[in-house]
Amino acid sequence: MSPSIGDSGPNFFPSNFFMSNRPKLKTDFKNARSIAPLYTSGPVAATLDGSKIVTCIDESALLTDVATGVEICRFAGDTETITSLCLSPSAKYLLVFTSSLSLRIFEVPTTTTPLPKPVQPTRVVPRAHEAPVHVCKTDPTSTYLASGSADGVVKVWDIARGFITHVFKGHGGVVSALAFDYHQDPSSVKQQAKMQLITGSIDTRIRIFELTDSASRGTGAQKPVAVLEGHVSVPRGLDVSLDGKWLISGGRDSVVLVWDLSPMQQTGAKGAKGKGKVLAPTLAKTVPILERVEAVGLLRPDEDLTGSSSASDKLRFYTGGENGVVKIWDAREGNVLFTLGSEHNKISDDQETQRQIVDVIYLPATSSIISVHADQNIMFHSLSTRSLTRQLIGFNDEIVDARFLSSAGQRDSHLALATNSSLIRVYSVSNFDARLLEGHTEIVLCVDAGVNGTILASGSKDKSARIWAPLNSSDTNTAWGYGCVAVCDGHAESVGAIALSRQAGAEGGHPGFMFTGSQDRTIKMWDLGEVPLVADAGAEPVRCKSLNTLKAHEKDINALDVAPNDRLLVSGSQDRTANIYEIEYTAGVGGRAARGGLKLIGTCKGHKRGVWTVKFGRAERVLATGSGDKTVKLWSLDDFTCVKTFEGHTNSVLRVDFLNAGMQLVSSGSDGLVKLWNVKDEECAATMDNHQDKVWALAVSQDEMTVVSAAADSVVTFWKDCTEEQEVEKETNRADLVLKEQDFLNYLELNDYRRAIQLAISMGQPGRLLSLFKNIRASAAESLNPSNSITGHPSVDEVIRTLTGSDLAKLLRYVRDWNAMAKTSIVAQGVLFAIVKLRAAEDVMQAFSDEVHEVALGEIGFGDEDEGGGKGTSKARGAAGAGGTALKEMVDGLIPYTERHLARMERLVQESYMVDYVLGEMDDGMFDGDDEGAMDIE
């Protein structure tokens, strides 16, 4: 007898399985929040306090709240790729250059509440340059913008007024770096601060330009005051110290040059050959970096770096490049003080290229550094603690599996994702802070959570499985994360399915065993008795021992699941079957080795395509499978027969899980949908749609209040159970409707037709309006003293005469609907006649314009008050145009039926004449006959 049956009896469902004491069925889930693509490629900018970050998604820029990971808004693009962008230090302006050579200036929203519509630019310069702009920079006062193009031209713009103040030419190719030098000599009170622009280009030279009136556009004085030669490759970063005495430059020649700018400040000093002659800067030091430098910058002199002196004479800088780490250097000594981040194990040249740093942003206000990597990851490092404080993952690619993880004292605190990568993503559910788990050398195909959700297991195309545990929290310098504690090698092909034991071992919380299913069609059982529950830094992972290997299927194994009591294993395969095995496991005790095995006790046959997913019920009495034949099947573990089939997906079912004590199922498929099923009646209770591609991953929280779906479109959606909220809302709406209905009846009783009509329109109940108008017409027809009212009652005429905005438009739409039926057409024509008589045509047109005016206002974002009111005017015209379209549609719906009613009335009038004629003829003949008869009698 199968161990899954126990004392459950012969029936599949007990008689009281669906009694009222069972949990209430869930009927609705809402999209609570999502993890969507944040950054695909291109430039990145951040506010000085690090609270907001601007990234590029396709052709648009995205503003994100760093603390919560929530998208605040998107900035409208022009369908072309963004080549460069920057934020002003005041965080007021966002300046964007695109491949269309245009400059788009946006005002950055100050709110943290997500905006539903894209932010429009306040100003657009159609052709800002003659070639693409790859670098741009704003000055410290947020007044000027410098942009360097691929044709060697640098332009300086006045941001607020939108015109060019300076043009500098003469660069020998693409401009690759820009920096403003803006400082004031503290020894001179009267002397005004000077501003200089420093540029780097592909010709390896660094040029310094004066930003003065004489150097402005049109004067011809556009030559640099100094040209620095020292690099042998393109400089990628420039920065000037706060006192203006030091300039550093870093490039792809793997060196950083430190320049002394103090000679330039000695204009007209003793020893100068000419009065007022500017002395050239001198090269003070060359620091070999031993990697291509993509970003370089100076740290503030008062920056507190733990473990190093913070004296003001210290000159320190940071670099980021091909090794994927940020290094902090002492410029005077030329040595590395410390490193932020860890160098990755080199797997392949392609992956090494993806992990390199493409940009570094220094935030003095928060003493932190942001590194932007080529693999779309953005990392926040603290300079004081020298640790990773936050990580934003820009793009997850195709997500193939997901599992909830739990931390100490908190259930479902993290979410692990397997994506089209060798790195596992682990997100903090509360704020979307993420970590990357490095260890696999090929794409990770599957993940599973162990006992209490603290242990993570993963299977990969590299033919191995790995066990991950939380990092040791006793190490105060280590941020949260997971480390690899065990490796399972032995399969001949990819590991595509994995399942951990569901019950805690003798040590509490320790998994006893694990199963892996492979493309080699075998299932392996692994002993996890020696696997640690905490990952220590620097510790080597344990090599797990295989307890058993079983040839399970004739084709690839797609899914595995272990029963809640660790007594059964089920495997789903591409051969259209699901096999159920009895697990035999004996833990190693007292020096004895652990033993384990599998015994086939049944096979579930019935699917017409491969089985993609399998899941045991919480009570072990049922098994759910999802297949490529678009169905979910429920199997009895008594005799392994199919007892329920759920049809509704339009493509393969990829994941399935149980909810609500087995009374409901949730499934996801290749059609991009997540469906909730009621087991008893085999009906779909709800359909959740937020994906554009195959939903490969599905995870249910412990309290079953949250369902997470993740798909090949790189979107993770958190679906929250809102059944109770919907019921409360329905009850509230019902009570409100009852009160309004009572008010409506009261208004009718009091002949307060104005309020009655307005209330019926606000409730959206055309039936009550129809009855009201019909009764008024009937009362007017029966009245012995008919009034001169058009509708039959003066109050109703007054209501129609004074209806404003969308109320009049709604009434006209009701009239259009009534006019389509002969039974109600008389009332419709009466109300329409009253509207035409009592309202001017301009009023009707304005009503439809007012109806869409709120939508038009919603589209007006930053920058709609363009010069001369151009944008505001165009929005108003757009609203008027939309109102005219709606009016035309309404009139087009009225005319055909009105013509038909008119034709019918004309036919009735004609037929009435015929009736009169026939009756007249009948009367005449009858009287004639009587006369003739009388004469005969006489």
Secondary structure, 3 states (H helix, E strand, C coil): CCCCCCCCCCCCCCCCCCCCCCCCCCCCEEEEEEECCCCCCCCCEECCCCCEEEEEECCEEEEEECCCCEEEEEECCCCCCEEEEEECCCCCEEEEEECCCCEEEEECCCCCCCCCCCECCCEEECCCCCCCEEEEEECCCCCEEEEEECCCCEEEEECCCCEEEEEECCCCCCEEEEEEEEECCCCCCCCCCEEEEEEEECCCCEEEEECCHHHCCCCCCCCCCEEECCCCCCEEEEEECCCCCEEEEEECCCEEEEEECHHHHCCCCCCCCCCCCCCCCEEEEEEECCCCEEEEEECCCCCCCCCCCCCCCCCEEEEEECCCCEEEEECCCCEEEEEECCCCCCCCHHHHHHCCEEEEEEEHHHCEEEEEECCCEEEEEECCCCEEEEEEECCCCCEEEEEEEEECCEEEEEEEEEECCCCEEEEECCCCCEEEECCCCCCEEEEEECHHHCCEEEEECCCEEEEEEEECCCCCCCCCCEEEEEEEECCCCCEEEEEECCCCCCCCCCCCEEEEEECCCEEEEEECCCCCCCECCCCCCEECEEEEEEECCCCCEEEEEECCCCCEEEEEECCCEEEEEEEEEECCCCCCCCEEEEEEEEEEECCCCCEEEEEECCCCCEEEEEECCCEEEEEECCCCCEEEEEECCCCCEEEEEEECCCCEEEEEECCCEEEEEECCCCEEEEEEECCCCCCCEEEECCCCCEEEEECCCCCEEEEEECHHHHHHHHHHHHHHHHHHHHHHHHHHHCCCHHHHHHHHHHHCCHHHHHHHHHHHHHHHHHCCCCCCCCCCCHHHHHHHHHCCHHHHHHHHHHHHHHHCCCCCHHHHHHHHHHHHHHCCHHHHHHHHHHHHHHHHHHHCCCCCCCHHHHHHHHHHHHHHHHHHHHHHHHHHHHHHHHHHHHHHHHHHHHHHHHHHHHHHHHHHHHHHHHHHHHHHHC
